[in-house]
Amino acid sequence: MSPLVRLARVIARAPRTVVVLAVLGTLGLYALATVGVTGEGLFQRVTTGPPLVTGSDSWEVYEARIRTQDPETGPRLAIYVTGVDVDDAVVAQETAEAVDEIAALPRVATVASPFGLGVGPAYVPDPDAAQVDPVAQMAALIDADRTGYLIDVTFESFGDDDPLETHLEIADLVAGHVDAMTAAHPDAVSRAFSNPLVFDDFTAQLEQDLITGEIVALPAALIVMVFVFGGFLAAATPLTGAVASIAGGLAVLYGFSYLLDLDQSAVNVVTVLGIGLSIDYGLLLVSRFREELHRAGTDPREARAEALERTLATAGRTVLFSGLIVAVSVGGMIFFSPEMMRGFGGAAIGVVTTAMIAALTIVPAVLYLLAPRIVGAGLLARVPGLRRIIRTTSNVDREHGAFSRLAGWVQRRPWLVVAATTALLLVLASPVLQLNLRSSDIEALPVGNERRDYIDAFTVGFPDLAEPAVTVHSLASPAELAPYLDAVADVEGVTAVLEPEVAGGETFVGVRLAAADSSGSEATAVVRDIRQVPTDVEVHVGGVAATQLDFTDAIREGALIAGTVVVIATFVLLFLMTGSLLVPLKTLLINSLSLLATLGVVTWIFGEGHLEATLGFTSTGGVETYVAVIIVAFGFGLAMDYEVFLLSRVKEYVDAGESNDAAVRKGLQRSGRIITSAATVIVLVFLGFALGDLLMIKEVGVGLAFAVLLDATVVRMLLVPATMTLLGDWNWWAPAPLRRLHRRLNLQH
């Protein structure tokens, strides 16, 4: 007796207990994720920041910046006021008054503006600080067009208090004073910026996008499944696993946040994967359970125990193999050196495992309890306008129908289908040749966000104060660095080497580039050249351009290891499932081509800026580097998910003695409805999350939605049956020793 059959018997003996434990567990896991052990939930533990590679030059510079920050000061807050006349005496007077009011706020150290300087209650003189000309300092805070100015606020360290919450509270007070000051000027606009405000914006936007995605995706999924199963009860059953998977997935992410630095977007990305897989697995199990009840032809109450055993022995086996293969696919990311990618990979493994466990426990228990009420079509099948549609879409009895006819059509012209579908995939993949990988920061926030608008305006208004694309760091003194900096100034593409800045005994030097795009290929090429400049002292080259270069290089280096592990593990798992060597090889080749086509479409949309108005985004001129990795990893996993659905059913018929071609036709008929239904649902899920405003979430949503759509139609319905027809009985070939091994393992249906 297989372990899955034993599991089915355990569930059948105590289904209500399983459901009650699942409800309590779901509530507990959700509470753990949102509140945490110490009151700090998942959304407070995730991080945001540049995609750093530990040990790289850019990481060394970033760490040095943090290391040399004054521990007695808190994050700075800048307010950029535009749309005013800086030469107006009234503006000067009102700003000076506002500066005095802000300086009086608790925990404020200093306030600087073009019209006066304020000293707050937290100000502590630093005798070692360099003397600054106050007149020059104030003049530097007026923008280039003299239509705006900055108010710069510094704070004391917030110590053991919640730094984020404390900063946000004081920032609100500061903004209130500025808004009161500008109220009399109808054209005046004030924008606040600080690192904590950026973090808070990303967190709030992620939470909003997650809610938006769930509000859109889950009801849309329910509607599709009503048509698939002909009733609300059967349709709602897969959602029980999805809800549990969401809670479990968030709890898994919370746990991983103690092991790795989880990027904020990981919450949305892996949660949507868990929802999609849960619904996929639920659809497969519900469909097979109803099929087994129909086949029994007796009272569902009497047949449900045996039907559940048969369901878990077949569809449950498919879910188990699919879960393992998808976990391997997404888990390949743990072999990349950037901690961000390892966090994605580890969290994704946990979420996939959660979805698989929920599908093999909660869904079967609910099915057992609802068996008498989910066999036939529900109330909607009695509605005249829907009766015929639902009876067709919810039928689980036929071995011949639209999908078997499609397979027969393909089998009569397999070479034509292979040629046409391959040509289509290659055309779709062609934009990959122009793929530009980049790592966005503030521009990932939606247009209209205050922090993004601040940076856009600041870059124009204060070009000399904008963060340089490259930063050189060294423990050497400015004098010792001088020969090296002179050589850097001569590098093609360098426009200026700024005055060295010494902090904590370490030297930092900003380098400005001619490249307009600090994350583009032109800027990263200059970084490579700067790093080749000979020097007698140790230096590290960091900044935006260097971070982009190091992250992309690390992804390329890790791709070989990750890809090798995923390919070998997937090949082995597919062999264990099918007993064939050719089927896994063919599957890997086809899925690779499909993924290239998906990346090509994502490049065309987001890299080249097509469909900006339709999808509501502004192109950055490339695709997020880690998004491309996620699309490949998750897209490969989902493609394998549908491949397992199809192959397991075809192999079931082959093992029962059917010919290869007949098995393909019957297998496609039995699995085609589930594949297309599951794909429809998961496309809606991904598109629901694509309605969010964060650029990387939108890229992931659109990219994976297209990957699933392409795979479930062109690949799974046309290309796979055509290639299986051409191979014929060779599909199931393996050397005799491996065939004997497969039989000994008893992995047959």
C-alpha positions in Angstrom: 0.0 0.0 0.0 1.4 3.4 -1.0 1.9 6.2 1.6 -0.7 8.3 -0.3 -3.3 5.6 0.0 -2.6 5.3 3.7 -2.9 9.1 4.0 -6.3 8.9 2.2 -7.5 6.3 4.8 -6.4 8.5 7.7 -8.3 11.5 6.3 -11.4 9.4 5.6 -11.5 8.2 9.2 -11.4 11.7 10.7 -12.2 14.3 8.0 -13.8 16.8 10.4 -10.8 16.7 12.6 -8.5 17.4 9.7 -10.7 20.4 8.7 -10.8 21.8 12.2 -7.1 21.5 12.6 -6.6 23.1 9.2 -8.8 26.1 10.2 -7.0 26.6 13.5 -3.6 26.1 11.9 -4.5 28.7 9.2 -5.6 31.2 11.7 -2.5 30.6 13.8 -0.1 30.9 10.9 -1.8 34.1 9.7 -1.4 35.6 13.2 2.2 34.5 13.3 2.9 36.2 10.0 1.1 39.4 10.7 1.9 39.9 14.4 5.0 37.8 14.8 6.5 36.4 18.0 7.5 39.8 19.5 4.9 42.0 17.9 7.0 42.5 14.8 5.3 41.0 11.8 6.5 40.0 8.4 6.0 43.4 6.8 8.1 45.0 9.5 10.9 42.4 9.0 11.4 42.6 5.2 13.9 45.0 3.9 14.5 47.2 0.8 17.6 48.5 -0.7 20.1 48.0 -3.5 20.6 44.5 -4.8 24.0 43.9 -3.2 26.4 41.0 -3.6 28.2 40.2 -0.4 32.0 40.7 -0.8 31.8 42.7 -4.0 33.3 46.1 -4.4 29.9 47.8 -4.4 29.0 45.9 -1.2 32.2 47.1 0.5 31.4 50.7 -0.4 27.8 50.4 0.9 29.0 48.8 4.1 31.6 51.5 4.6 29.0 54.2 4.2 26.9 52.6 6.9 30.0 52.0 9.1 31.0 55.6 9.0 27.6 57.1 9.8 27.5 59.1 13.0 25.8 56.9 15.5 24.5 59.9 17.3 22.3 61.1 14.4 19.2 59.7 12.8 18.1 59.7 9.2 18.0 63.1 7.4 14.8 64.5 6.1 14.7 66.8 3.1 11.8 68.9 1.9 11.9 70.3 -1.6 9.5 73.3 -2.1 8.9 74.2 -5.7 6.6 76.7 -7.5 7.7 79.7 -5.4 9.8 82.8 -6.0 12.9 82.5 -3.9 13.5 86.2 -4.2 10.2 87.1 -2.7 10.7 88.6 0.8 7.4 87.1 1.9 8.6 83.6 1.0 11.8 84.2 2.8 10.0 85.4 6.0 7.5 82.5 6.0 10.2 80.0 5.5 12.3 81.4 8.3 9.3 81.2 10.6 8.7 77.6 9.5 12.4 76.8 10.2 12.0 78.1 13.7 8.9 76.0 14.3 10.5 72.8 12.9 13.6 73.4 15.0 11.5 73.5 18.1 10.2 70.0 17.5 11.5 67.2 19.7 14.5 65.2 18.6 15.4 67.8 15.9 19.1 68.7 15.8 19.4 71.2 12.9 17.3 72.8 10.2 18.8 74.4 7.2 17.1 76.5 4.5 18.2 79.4 2.2 16.5 81.8 4.6 17.9 80.8 7.9 19.4 78.1 10.0 17.7 76.6 13.1 19.2 74.7 16.0 16.9 72.2 17.7 16.7 70.7 21.2 18.8 67.7 20.1 21.7 69.7 18.8 25.1 68.8 20.2 28.1 70.8 18.9 30.9 68.7 17.3 34.2 70.4 17.8 35.9 68.1 15.2 33.4 69.0 12.5 34.7 71.0 9.5 33.7 74.6 9.6 31.0 75.5 7.0 30.3 78.9 5.6 26.6 79.4 6.6 26.0 81.9 3.7 27.4 79.4 1.2 25.4 76.6 2.8 22.2 78.5 2.6 22.8 79.5 -1.0 23.4 75.9 -2.1 19.9 75.0 -1.0 18.3 77.1 -3.9 17.7 75.1 -7.1 19.1 75.9 -10.5 16.0 77.7 -11.8 15.5 79.7 -8.5 11.9 78.4 -8.4 12.4 76.1 -5.4 14.6 75.4 -2.4 15.4 72.7 0.1 14.7 72.5 3.8 17.2 70.0 5.3 16.4 68.5 8.7 18.7 66.4 10.9 17.8 64.5 14.0 19.4 62.8 17.0 19.7 59.1 17.1 16.3 57.4 18.0 18.1 54.8 20.1 15.9 51.9 21.3 12.7 53.6 20.1 11.2 52.2 16.9 13.3 54.2 14.4 10.9 53.9 11.5 7.8 54.9 13.5 9.6 57.7 15.3 10.9 59.1 12.1 7.5 58.9 10.4 5.8 60.7 13.2 8.3 63.6 13.2 8.3 63.7 9.4 4.5 64.2 9.5 5.0 67.1 12.0 7.6 68.7 9.7 5.4 68.3 6.7 2.5 69.9 8.5 4.6 73.0 9.2 5.7 73.2 5.6 2.2 72.7 4.2 0.9 75.5 6.5 3.7 77.7 5.1 2.9 77.0 1.4 -0.9 77.1 1.8 -0.9 80.8 0.8 1.0 80.0 -2.5 -1.3 78.2 -4.9 1.5 77.0 -7.2 3.7 75.8 -4.4 4.4 72.1 -4.1 6.4 70.5 -1.3 7.9 66.9 -1.5 9.5 65.1 1.4 12.3 62.6 1.1 14.2 60.3 3.5 15.3 56.7 3.4 12.6 55.6 6.0 9.9 57.4 4.0 11.0 55.4 0.9 10.9 52.1 2.9 7.5 53.0 4.2 6.2 53.8 0.7 7.5 50.4 -0.6 5.9 48.6 2.3 2.5 50.3 1.9 2.5 49.8 -1.8 3.3 46.1 -1.5 0.5 45.6 1.0 -1.9 47.5 -1.2 -0.8 45.6 -4.3 -1.2 42.3 -2.4 -4.7 43.1 -1.3 -5.6 44.3 -4.8 -4.3 41.1 -6.3 -6.2 38.9 -3.9 -9.4 40.9 -4.3 -9.2 40.5 -8.1 -7.7 37.0 -8.3 -9.7 34.9 -5.9 -13.2 35.9 -7.0 -12.1 35.6 -10.7 -10.7 32.1 -9.9 -14.0 31.1 -8.2 -16.0 32.1 -11.3 -13.8 30.1 -13.6 -14.0 27.1 -11.3 -17.8 27.3 -11.1 -17.9 26.7 -14.8 -15.3 23.9 -14.5 -17.2 22.0 -11.9 -20.8 23.3 -12.4 -21.3 24.3 -8.8 -20.1 26.6 -6.1 -19.2 23.9 -3.5 -16.9 22.0 -5.9 -15.5 25.3 -7.1 -14.8 26.6 -3.7 -13.0 23.5 -2.5 -9.6 24.4 -4.2 -9.8 27.8 -2.6 -9.7 26.2 0.9 -6.2 25.0 0.0 -5.3 28.4 -1.4 -6.4 30.3 1.7 -4.4 27.9 3.9 -1.5 28.2 1.5 -1.5 32.0 1.8 -1.4 31.8 5.6 1.3 29.1 5.5 3.3 30.9 2.9 3.3 34.2 4.8 4.4 32.2 8.0 7.2 30.5 6.0 8.3 33.9 4.8 8.3 35.2 8.3 10.5 32.3 9.4 12.9 32.9 6.5 13.2 36.6 7.5 15.2 35.4 10.5 17.6 33.5 8.3 18.0 35.8 5.3 17.4 39.4 4.3 14.1 39.1 2.5 13.3 41.8 0.0 9.9 43.4 0.3 8.7 42.2 -3.1 9.3 38.6 -2.1 6.1 38.7 -0.1 3.9 39.4 -3.1 5.9 37.3 -5.6 6.0 34.0 -3.6 2.5 34.5 -2.2 1.0 34.6 -5.7 3.0 31.5 -6.6 1.4 29.7 -3.7 -2.1 30.8 -4.6 -1.6 29.7 -8.2 -0.2 26.3 -7.3 -2.9 25.7 -4.6 -5.6 26.3 -7.1 -3.9 24.1 -9.7 -3.6 21.2 -7.3 -7.1 21.7 -6.0 -8.5 21.6 -9.5 -6.7 18.4 -10.3 -7.8 16.7 -7.1 -11.4 17.8 -7.3 -11.7 16.8 -10.9 -10.2 13.4 -10.3 -12.3 12.8 -7.2 -15.5 13.6 -9.1 -14.4 11.4 -11.9 -13.8 8.5 -9.5 -17.2 9.0 -7.9 -18.9 9.0 -11.4 -17.0 5.8 -12.3 -18.2 4.1 -9.1 -21.8 4.6 -10.1 -23.1 4.1 -6.6 -24.1 6.3 -3.7 -21.3 8.9 -3.2 -21.4 8.2 0.6 -20.5 4.6 0.0 -18.0 5.3 -2.8 -16.2 8.3 -1.3 -13.6 6.4 0.7 -12.4 4.3 -2.2 -12.7 7.3 -4.6 -10.4 9.3 -2.2 -7.9 6.5 -2.1 -7.8 6.3 -5.9 -7.6 10.1 -6.2 -4.6 10.4 -4.0 -3.0 7.4 -5.6 -3.2 9.0 -9.0 -3.8 12.8 -8.8 -2.2 13.0 -5.4 0.9 11.3 -6.9 0.9 13.9 -9.6 0.6 16.7 -7.0 3.5 15.2 -5.1 5.8 15.0 -8.2 4.7 18.4 -9.4 5.4 19.9 -6.0 8.9 18.4 -5.9 9.7 19.5 -9.4 8.4 23.1 -8.9 10.3 23.3 -5.6 13.5 22.2 -7.4 12.8 24.8 -10.1 12.3 27.7 -7.8 14.9 26.4 -5.3 17.6 26.8 -7.9 17.7 30.5 -6.8 19.4 29.5 -3.5 22.6 28.8 -5.6 23.0 32.5 -6.5 25.4 34.5 -4.4 23.2 37.7 -3.9 21.3 37.2 -0.6 18.2 38.7 -2.2 18.0 35.8 -4.7 18.7 33.2 -2.0 15.8 34.7 0.0 13.5 34.4 -2.9 14.6 30.8 -3.5 14.3 29.7 0.1 11.0 31.4 0.6 9.6 29.9 -2.6 10.6 26.4 -1.6 8.7 26.9 1.6 5.6 28.3 -0.1 5.5 25.5 -2.7 5.8 22.9 0.0 3.0 24.6 1.9 0.8 24.5 -1.2 1.5 20.8 -1.7 0.8 19.8 1.9 -2.4 21.8 1.9 -3.5 20.1 -1.3 -2.8 16.6 0.0 -4.5 17.1 3.4 -7.1 19.9 3.6 -8.6 19.5 0.1 -9.1 15.7 0.4 -10.8 16.2 3.8 -13.2 18.8 2.3 -13.8 16.6 -0.7 -14.7 13.6 1.5 -17.2 15.7 3.5 -18.8 17.2 0.4 -18.8 14.1 -1.7 -22.6 13.7 -1.9 -23.0 17.3 -3.0 -20.3 17.7 -5.6 -20.9 14.8 -7.9 -23.4 16.5 -10.2 -23.8 20.0 -11.5 -25.1 22.6 -9.1 -27.9 25.2 -9.2 -26.3 27.2 -11.9 -26.7 24.2 -14.3 -30.4 24.7 -14.0 -30.2 28.3 -15.4 -31.4 28.1 -19.0 -28.7 30.3 -20.4 -25.9 28.5 -18.6 -27.2 24.9 -18.5 -25.6 23.8 -21.7 -22.3 25.6 -21.1 -21.8 24.2 -17.6 -22.8 20.7 -18.5 -20.1 20.8 -21.2 -17.4 22.4 -19.2 -18.0 20.3 -16.0 -18.3 16.9 -17.7 -15.7 14.5 -16.3 -16.8 11.3 -17.9 -15.7 11.6 -21.5 -12.5 10.1 -23.0 -13.4 11.7 -26.3 -14.1 15.3 -26.8 -12.7 18.6 -27.9 -9.2 17.9 -26.6 -9.0 14.4 -28.0 -10.1 15.8 -31.4 -7.4 18.5 -31.2 -4.8 15.8 -30.4 -6.1 13.7 -33.4 -5.8 16.8 -35.6 -2.2 17.3 -34.4 -1.3 13.7 -34.9 -2.3 13.8 -38.5 0.2 16.6 -39.2 2.9 16.5 -36.5 5.8 17.9 -38.6 3.7 20.9 -39.6 2.6 21.6 -36.0 6.2 21.3 -34.7 7.6 23.6 -37.4 4.8 26.3 -36.9 4.9 26.3 -33.1 8.7 26.4 -33.0 8.8 29.3 -35.5 6.2 31.2 -33.4 8.3 30.6 -30.2 11.5 31.8 -31.9 9.8 35.0 -33.2 8.4 35.7 -29.7 11.9 35.1 -28.3 13.7 37.4 -30.7 13.6 40.6 -28.5 15.7 38.7 -25.9 18.7 39.7 -28.1 18.1 43.3 -27.0 17.5 42.4 -23.3 18.9 45.0 -21.0 19.0 43.9 -17.3 18.9 46.6 -14.7 18.3 47.1 -11.0 15.8 49.9 -10.4 15.5 51.7 -7.1 13.1 54.6 -6.5 11.8 54.5 -10.1 10.1 51.2 -9.3 7.6 53.2 -7.3 4.6 54.4 -9.4 4.7 57.8 -11.2 3.0 60.3 -8.8 4.6 58.8 -5.7 6.0 61.7 -3.6 9.4 60.2 -3.1 9.8 59.4 -6.8 8.6 62.9 -7.7 11.1 64.3 -5.3 14.1 62.5 -6.9 12.9 63.4 -10.4 12.6 67.1 -9.4 15.8 67.1 -7.3 17.9 65.6 -10.2 16.9 68.6 -12.4 16.9 71.3 -9.7 20.2 70.3 -8.0 22.4 68.5 -10.6 25.5 69.2 -8.5 24.0 67.7 -5.4 22.6 64.6 -7.0 24.2 61.3 -6.0 27.1 60.5 -8.3 26.8 57.2 -10.3 30.1 56.0 -8.9 31.7 56.2 -5.5 35.4 55.3 -4.8 36.2 54.2 -1.2 39.5 53.7 0.4 41.2 53.6 3.8 44.0 55.8 2.3 44.1 59.5 2.7 43.0 61.9 0.0 46.6 62.8 -0.7 47.5 59.1 -1.1 44.6 58.7 -3.5 45.4 61.7 -5.6 47.4 59.9 -8.3 44.7 57.3 -8.7 41.9 59.9 -8.9 43.8 61.8 -11.6 44.0 58.6 -13.6 40.2 58.0 -13.0 39.5 61.5 -14.3 41.1 60.5 -17.6 38.9 57.4 -18.1 36.6 57.9 -21.1 33.0 58.6 -19.9 34.1 60.3 -16.7 33.0 63.9 -16.5 34.1 64.9 -13.0 35.8 63.6 -9.9 34.4 65.3 -6.9 36.3 66.5 -3.8 37.2 63.7 -1.4 35.1 63.4 1.7 36.6 61.9 4.9 34.3 60.2 7.4 35.5 58.0 10.3 39.0 58.0 8.9 37.8 56.5 5.6 37.8 58.4 2.2 34.9 58.6 -0.2 35.1 60.2 -3.6 32.1 60.7 -6.0 32.7 60.3 -9.7 30.2 61.7 -12.2 29.7 60.0 -15.6 28.5 61.3 -19.0 26.0 58.4 -19.2 22.5 59.7 -18.5 21.4 56.3 -17.3 23.4 55.4 -14.2 22.2 51.7 -14.4 22.7 51.3 -18.1 25.3 49.5 -20.1 27.3 52.6 -20.9 27.7 53.4 -17.2 28.6 49.9 -16.2 31.2 49.8 -19.0 32.8 52.9 -17.4 32.8 51.2 -14.0 34.7 48.3 -15.5 37.3 50.7 -16.9 37.7 52.5 -13.6 38.3 49.2 -11.9 41.1 48.5 -14.3 43.0 51.7 -13.4 46.2 50.7 -11.6 46.8 51.9 -8.1 49.2 51.4 -5.2 46.5 51.7 -2.6 43.5 49.5 -2.0 40.3 51.0 -3.4 36.7 49.8 -3.9 34.4 51.1 -6.6 30.7 51.3 -5.7 27.6 53.3 -6.3 24.6 52.7 -8.5 26.4 51.7 -11.6 28.8 49.4 -9.8 26.0 47.8 -7.8 24.1 47.0 -11.1 27.3 45.6 -12.6 28.1 43.4 -9.6 24.6 42.1 -9.3 24.3 41.2 -13.0 27.7 39.5 -13.0 26.7 37.5 -9.9 23.5 36.4 -11.6 25.3 35.3 -14.7 27.9 33.4 -12.6 25.3 31.6 -10.5 23.0 30.8 -13.5 25.3 27.9 -14.6 25.3 26.2 -11.2 21.6 26.8 -10.5 20.6 25.7 -14.0 22.7 22.6 -13.8 21.2 21.6 -10.5 17.7 22.3 -11.6 18.1 20.4 -14.9 19.6 17.3 -13.3 17.1 17.2 -10.5 14.2 17.7 -12.9 15.5 15.1 -15.2 15.7 12.6 -12.4 12.3 13.3 -11.1 10.7 13.1 -14.5 12.5 9.7 -15.1 11.1 8.5 -11.7 7.6 9.5 -12.8 7.7 8.2 -16.4 10.5 5.6 -16.5 11.7 7.3 -19.7 14.9 9.2 -20.6 13.6 10.8 -23.8 10.5 12.4 -22.3 12.5 14.4 -19.7 15.0 15.5 -22.4 12.3 16.6 -24.7 10.5 18.4 -21.9 13.5 20.4 -20.9 14.2 21.5 -24.4 10.6 22.6 -25.1 10.3 24.4 -21.8 13.5 26.2 -22.4 12.3 27.5 -25.7 9.0 28.5 -24.2 10.8 30.5 -21.4 12.9 32.3 -24.0 9.7 33.3 -25.8 8.3 34.6 -22.5 11.5 36.6 -21.8 11.2 38.0 -25.3 7.7 39.3 -24.7 8.6 40.8 -21.4 11.6 42.5 -23.0 9.3 43.9 -25.8 6.8 45.2 -23.3 8.9 46.5 -20.4 12.3 46.9 -21.9 11.2 48.6 -25.1 8.3 50.4 -23.5 5.4 48.9 -25.5 1.9 48.9 -23.9 2.9 51.5 -21.3 -0.5 53.2 -21.4 -2.4 50.0 -21.4 -0.6 48.4 -18.4 0.0 51.7 -16.6 3.8 51.9 -16.2 6.8 53.9 -17.3 9.6 51.9 -18.9 13.1 52.2 -17.3 14.7 50.9 -20.5 15.2 47.4 -19.3 13.9 44.5 -17.3 14.7 44.1 -13.6 17.5 41.6 -13.2 16.0 39.6 -10.4 12.6 39.7 -12.2 14.1 38.0 -15.2 15.5 35.3 -12.9 12.1 34.9 -11.1 10.3 34.6 -14.5 12.7 31.9 -15.6 12.6 30.0 -12.3 8.8 30.3 -11.6 7.9 30.0 -15.3 9.9 26.8 -15.6 8.3 25.4 -12.4 4.8 26.2 -13.7 5.5 24.7 -17.1 6.7 21.5 -15.4 3.5 21.6 -13.3 1.3 21.4 -16.5 3.7 18.9 -18.1 3.3 16.6 -15.1 -0.4 16.9 -15.3 -0.4 15.8 -18.9 2.4 13.2 -18.7 1.0 11.5 -15.6 -2.4 10.9 -17.4 -0.8 9.8 -20.6 1.5 7.4 -18.7 -1.4 6.1 -16.8 -3.0 5.0 -20.1 0.3 3.6 -21.4 0.7 1.5 -18.3 -2.9 0.3 -18.8 -1.9 -1.1 -22.3 -3.0 1.7 -24.6 -0.9 2.5 -27.7 1.2 5.7 -27.5 -1.0 7.7 -29.8 -4.2 6.6 -28.1 -2.7 7.4 -24.7 -1.8 10.9 -25.9 -5.3 11.5 -27.2 -7.0 10.2 -24.1 -4.5 11.8 -21.8 -5.0 15.2 -23.4 -8.7 14.8 -23.2 -8.6 13.9 -19.5 -6.0 16.5 -18.5 -6.7 19.2 -21.1 -9.7 20.6 -19.3 -7.8 20.7 -16.0 -4.7 22.3 -17.7 -6.7 25.0 -19.5 -8.9 25.7 -16.4 -5.9 25.8 -14.1 -4.0 28.0 -16.6 -7.0 30.4 -16.9 -7.2 30.7 -13.2 -3.5 31.3 -12.6 -3.4 33.8 -15.5 -6.2 35.7 -13.8 -4.3 35.4 -10.5 -1.1 36.8 -12.0 -2.9 39.5 -13.9 -4.7 40.5 -10.7 -1.3 41.2 -9.1 -0.1 42.9 -12.3 -2.8 45.5 -11.6 -0.6 46.7 -8.7 1.6 49.8 -9.1 5.1 48.5 -8.2 7.0 48.0 -11.4 8.7 44.8 -10.4 5.4 43.2 -9.3 3.8 44.3 -12.5 6.7 42.7 -14.5 6.4 39.5 -12.6 2.6 39.4 -13.0 2.6 40.1 -16.7 5.6 37.8 -17.4 4.3 34.8 -15.6 0.7 35.3 -16.9 2.1 35.2 -20.4 4.3 32.2 -19.6 1.4 30.2 -18.3 -0.9 31.2 -21.2 1.8 30.3 -23.8 2.6 27.0 -22.1 -1.0 25.9 -21.7 -2.0 26.6 -25.3 0.8 26.5 -27.8 3.2 24.2 -25.9 1.0 21.8 -24.0 -1.9 21.5 -26.5 0.1 21.5 -29.7 3.8 21.1 -29.5 3.9 18.4 -26.8 1.3 16.1 -28.5 3.1 16.6 -31.9 6.5 15.7 -30.5 5.1 12.7 -28.6 3.5 11.5 -31.8 6.7 11.8 -33.8 8.6 9.8 -31.1 5.9 7.2 -30.8 6.9 4.3 -28.5 10.4 5.8 -28.2 8.8 8.3 -25.7 9.0 5.6 -23.1 12.5 4.3 -23.9 15.1 3.8 -21.2 18.1 1.4 -21.0 17.2 -2.0 -19.6 19.0 -1.4 -16.2 17.1 1.8 -15.7 13.8 0.1 -16.6 14.5 -2.6 -14.0 15.3 0.1 -11.5 12.1 1.9 -12.2 10.1 -1.3 -11.8 11.8 -2.1 -8.5 11.0 1.3 -7.2 7.3 0.5 -7.9 6.5 4.0 -9.2 4.0 2.8 -11.7 0.4 3.9 -11.5 
